[in-house]
Amino acid sequence: MLHVNTKDSFKVVSIGGGTGLSTLLRGLKAFVGEQSKPASIESLSAIVTVSDDGGSSGRLREELQMLPPGDIRNCMIALSEEPNLLARLFRYRFRGSGELGGHSFGNLFLAALTEVTGDFVEAVRLSSEVLASKGHIFPATVSDVRLVAELEDGREVHGETQINAARSRIRRLRLVPDYCLPLPEALNAIGAADIITLGPGSLYTSIIPNLLVSSVADAIGASAATKIFIGNLMTQPGETDGYGFAEHLSAVHSYAPQIHFDYTVVNDRAITPDQARIYAADGAVQVLLDERVEASMREQGIQVMKGDLLDEGEMVRHNENRLALAVMQCVANHRAKQLATEMLTV
């Protein structure tokens, strides 16, 4: 339960990509406009990475020279009202081995609307209206950016798909072009935010790419918002082998040292032995936070919010409701401290 005596409404910005961001958004949308809850969300915005070059998104990117729509489509569906026939349509993926095979309806819809309007950002806005989304979705940049990774084995790999396939730890990540303009609406949302969340999601292909876009990390660092880093549940083979929670957070700081997090959200429930065996076969292990690292973070002024954040089922996934509640608990705790400080200074 949240423990705040006064009702407050917050502007929330969530940054990331992939399934992690959409899971968080599905949970947070339950707090949008809910004045009956101790803490509600006045506005919810997602800033989404646009470096994907695989699958349906990659094909549309190459054929139509548009931004990859996949992660943004997933966020729109996550924020849509349920049950919603249009949301089901946006999820639908065509079968077969022809030209349509593998494409999702939502990706094709965004591609068509981009052609009609001549503006991908406007296409996203209009699509969100069609889906009755309870939030705003912004690509981190509208530049045609590609990920380039320098690997520990000395190779330089271009493109998210090739980075994932390389199965080698990443020494350094960059965007090409190096200088890509951020979307002004994204920067405005960051500047107006009361709460900013980063993660969960693939560290090097969903989270950090947003911070490489010009001015984004600076805007987050300069913001007076409460900043929350959400830890991943499992390592990603090749990318984060041997990473615990501390290494994930350290990697973010290496690319964006100007960002200080007020809170971290960490799962503390162990996965089952069967899950551990399944993931170990692919080289993945559970991301853990040990007591020494937790004590170190507290010394740095980072509060740790721990809890059972796992969903049920064979796959290791965040439970959207538990994750959102943990974020809102951070918000409530922070607000309570602010109120206590204000009362002491009166």
C-alpha positions in Angstrom: 0.0 0.0 0.0 1.0 3.6 -0.6 1.3 5.7 2.6 0.7 9.3 1.8 -1.9 11.4 3.7 -2.2 14.1 1.0 -3.4 13.4 -2.5 -1.0 14.4 -5.2 -0.9 14.2 -9.0 2.4 13.8 -10.8 3.8 14.1 -14.3 5.7 10.9 -15.1 8.2 10.3 -17.9 9.3 6.7 -18.6 12.4 6.1 -20.7 13.5 2.9 -22.4 12.3 0.5 -25.1 11.5 -3.1 -25.7 9.1 -5.2 -23.6 10.4 -3.7 -20.4 9.0 -0.3 -21.1 5.7 -1.5 -22.3 5.2 -3.7 -19.2 5.9 -0.7 -17.0 3.5 1.5 -19.0 0.7 -1.1 -18.7 1.0 -0.9 -14.9 1.4 2.9 -14.6 -1.7 3.7 -16.8 -3.9 2.4 -14.0 -2.8 5.5 -12.0 -3.5 8.0 -14.8 -6.2 10.4 -13.7 -7.2 8.2 -10.7 -7.8 10.9 -8.1 -9.3 8.3 -5.8 -5.8 6.8 -5.2 -3.3 8.3 -2.7 -1.0 9.2 -5.6 -2.2 9.6 -9.1 -0.6 10.4 -12.5 -1.6 13.7 -14.1 0.2 12.9 -17.4 2.3 9.9 -18.5 4.9 10.1 -21.3 7.1 7.5 -22.8 10.4 8.3 -24.5 11.3 5.4 -26.7 14.5 4.3 -28.4 14.5 4.1 -32.2 17.6 2.0 -33.0 15.8 -1.3 -33.8 16.8 -2.7 -37.2 15.4 -6.3 -37.0 12.1 -8.0 -37.9 9.2 -6.1 -39.2 10.6 -2.8 -38.0 13.9 -3.4 -39.7 12.2 -4.3 -43.0 10.0 -1.2 -43.0 13.0 0.9 -42.0 14.9 -0.2 -45.0 12.1 -0.2 -47.5 10.4 3.1 -46.5 13.3 5.0 -44.9 11.2 5.5 -41.8 11.9 5.2 -38.1 11.4 1.7 -36.7 7.8 1.5 -35.4 7.9 -1.7 -33.3 8.8 -0.5 -29.8 6.6 2.6 -30.2 3.7 0.3 -31.4 4.1 -1.8 -28.2 4.0 1.3 -26.0 0.8 2.6 -27.8 -0.8 -0.8 -27.2 0.3 -0.8 -23.5 -1.3 2.6 -23.0 -4.5 1.8 -24.8 -7.8 1.2 -23.1 -8.6 -2.5 -22.6 -10.4 -4.4 -24.0 -10.1 -2.7 -27.3 -10.5 -4.3 -30.7 -8.1 -1.8 -32.3 -5.4 -2.8 -29.7 -5.9 -6.4 -30.7 -5.5 -5.4 -34.4 -2.3 -3.5 -33.6 -0.9 -6.6 -32.1 -1.8 -8.9 -35.0 1.1 -10.3 -37.0 0.5 -11.6 -40.5 1.3 -15.3 -41.1 3.0 -16.9 -44.1 6.2 -16.4 -45.9 5.1 -13.7 -48.4 5.8 -10.0 -48.3 3.3 -9.5 -45.6 4.5 -12.4 -43.5 6.0 -11.3 -40.2 4.7 -7.8 -40.4 2.4 -6.6 -37.6 -0.7 -4.6 -38.4 0.3 -1.9 -36.1 3.7 -1.4 -37.8 2.0 -1.2 -41.2 -0.6 1.2 -39.8 2.1 3.5 -38.5 4.0 3.2 -41.8 0.9 4.2 -43.9 0.0 7.1 -41.6 3.6 8.3 -41.8 3.3 8.3 -45.6 0.0 10.1 -45.5 1.0 12.8 -43.0 4.7 13.0 -44.0 5.6 13.1 -40.3 6.4 10.0 -38.1 5.8 11.9 -34.9 2.4 13.1 -36.1 1.6 9.5 -37.1 2.4 8.3 -33.6 0.2 11.0 -32.1 -2.8 10.2 -34.3 -2.4 6.5 -33.8 -2.4 7.0 -30.0 -5.6 8.9 -30.4 -7.2 6.1 -32.4 -6.2 3.7 -29.6 -7.4 6.0 -26.9 -4.0 5.8 -25.3 -3.7 7.1 -21.7 -0.4 8.8 -22.3 2.0 10.4 -24.8 4.7 8.6 -26.8 7.8 10.3 -28.2 10.7 8.8 -30.1 14.0 9.9 -28.5 15.0 11.3 -31.9 13.7 11.5 -35.4 17.2 11.0 -36.9 18.0 7.8 -38.7 20.3 6.5 -36.0 22.2 3.2 -35.9 23.9 1.6 -33.0 27.6 0.8 -33.2 29.3 -1.3 -30.6 33.0 -1.8 -30.0 33.2 -5.3 -28.5 35.8 -6.6 -26.0 37.1 -9.1 -28.6 38.1 -6.1 -30.8 35.3 -6.3 -33.3 33.1 -3.3 -34.3 29.6 -4.3 -34.9 26.9 -2.2 -36.6 23.2 -2.4 -35.9 21.1 -3.7 -33.0 20.5 -7.1 -34.6 24.2 -7.7 -35.2 25.0 -6.5 -31.7 22.6 -9.0 -30.2 24.0 -11.8 -32.4 27.6 -11.0 -31.6 27.5 -12.7 -28.1 30.5 -10.6 -26.9 30.6 -8.1 -24.1 30.4 -4.5 -25.2 33.3 -2.2 -24.5 31.7 1.0 -25.8 28.5 1.9 -27.5 27.8 4.9 -29.8 25.2 6.2 -32.2 25.8 7.0 -35.9 25.5 9.8 -36.6 27.2 10.8 -33.3 25.2 14.0 -33.2 21.5 13.4 -33.5 18.9 16.0 -32.5 16.4 15.1 -29.7 12.7 15.5 -30.2 11.8 18.9 -28.6 8.6 17.4 -27.2 10.7 14.7 -25.4 12.9 17.4 -23.8 9.9 19.4 -22.8 8.3 16.4 -21.1 11.6 15.7 -19.2 11.8 19.3 -18.1 8.2 19.3 -16.8 8.4 15.9 -15.2 7.9 15.2 -11.5 9.0 11.6 -11.9 11.5 10.1 -14.4 12.0 6.4 -14.7 14.7 4.6 -16.6 14.3 0.9 -17.5 13.7 -2.0 -17.3 14.9 -3.3 -20.7 18.0 -4.4 -22.6 20.8 -2.3 -21.1 22.7 -1.6 -24.3 20.0 -1.7 -26.9 16.9 -0.3 -25.2 18.1 1.9 -22.3 21.5 3.5 -23.0 20.7 4.5 -26.7 18.2 7.0 -25.3 21.0 8.6 -23.3 23.3 8.9 -26.3 20.8 11.2 -28.1 22.1 14.8 -27.8 20.9 16.7 -24.7 18.7 13.9 -23.3 21.1 12.9 -20.5 21.8 16.5 -19.7 18.0 17.2 -19.5 17.5 14.3 -17.2 20.4 15.4 -15.0 19.2 19.0 -14.8 15.6 18.0 -14.0 14.3 18.5 -10.5 12.2 15.3 -10.9 12.6 12.3 -8.7 14.7 9.8 -10.7 14.1 6.1 -10.5 16.2 3.3 -12.0 14.4 0.0 -12.5 16.6 -3.1 -12.5 16.4 -5.9 -15.0 15.5 -9.4 -13.8 18.0 -11.4 -15.9 21.3 -10.8 -17.6 21.3 -10.7 -21.4 23.6 -13.3 -23.0 26.6 -11.6 -24.7 25.7 -8.1 -23.5 25.6 -8.3 -19.8 27.3 -11.6 -18.8 28.4 -11.5 -15.2 26.5 -8.2 -14.5 24.8 -7.8 -11.2 22.6 -4.9 -10.3 25.6 -2.7 -9.5 27.2 -3.3 -13.0 23.9 -2.3 -14.7 23.8 0.9 -12.8 27.5 1.6 -13.3 27.1 1.2 -17.1 24.4 3.8 -17.1 26.5 6.2 -15.1 29.5 5.6 -17.5 27.4 7.1 -20.3 25.4 9.6 -18.3 27.4 10.6 -15.2 25.2 13.7 -14.8 22.2 11.6 -13.8 21.8 10.9 -10.0 19.1 8.4 -9.2 17.0 9.0 -6.1 15.6 5.5 -6.0 16.3 2.1 -7.5 13.6 -0.6 -7.9 14.9 -4.2 -7.5 13.2 -7.6 -7.5 14.1 -9.7 -4.5 12.2 -12.9 -5.2 14.3 -15.7 -6.5 13.3 -17.4 -9.7 12.4 -21.1 -9.6 15.0 -23.8 -10.2 13.2 -24.7 -13.4 13.5 -21.2 -14.7 17.1 -21.0 -13.7 17.9 -24.1 -15.7 16.0 -22.8 -18.8 17.7 -19.5 -18.8 21.1 -20.9 -17.9 20.9 -23.0 -21.1 21.0 -19.7 -23.0 23.6 -18.2 -20.8 21.4 -15.9 -18.7 21.2 -15.7 -14.9 19.2 -13.7 -12.4 20.3 -10.2 -11.7 20.9 -9.8 -7.9 21.6 -7.0 -5.5 23.9 -8.1 -2.6 23.9 -6.4 0.8 27.3 -4.7 0.2 26.2 -3.0 -3.0 22.9 -2.0 -1.4 24.7 -0.4 1.6 27.0 1.4 -0.9 24.0 2.8 -2.8 22.4 4.1 0.4 25.6 5.8 1.3 25.4 7.6 -2.1 21.9 8.8 -1.3 20.1 6.2 -3.5 17.2 4.6 -1.8 16.5 1.0 -2.6 12.9 -0.2 -3.1 12.9 -4.1 -3.0 10.0 -6.4 -3.4 8.5 -9.4 -5.3 8.2 -8.0 -8.8 7.9 -11.3 -10.7 5.0 -12.4 -12.8 3.8 -15.9 -12.8 4.6 -18.3 -15.6 7.5 -20.1 -17.2 9.2 -16.9 -18.5 10.8 -14.5 -16.2 8.9 -11.3 -16.5 8.0 -8.3 -14.4 4.5 -8.2 -13.1 3.1 -4.9 -14.5 1.0 -4.1 -11.4 3.6 -4.9 -8.8 6.2 -2.9 -10.8 4.0 0.1 -11.1 3.1 -0.1 -7.5 6.8 -0.2 -6.5 7.4 3.0 -8.6 4.4 4.8 -7.0 5.7 3.7 -3.6 9.0 5.5 -4.4 6.9 8.5 -5.4 4.9 8.4 -2.2 8.0 8.0 0.0 9.7 10.9 -1.7 6.7 13.1 -1.3 6.3 12.2 2.3 9.9 13.2 3.0 9.4 16.5 1.2 6.3 17.2 3.3 8.1 16.4 6.5 10.9 18.7 5.5 8.4 21.5 4.7 6.7 21.0 8.1 10.1 21.3 9.9 11.0 24.5 8.1 7.6 26.2 8.8 
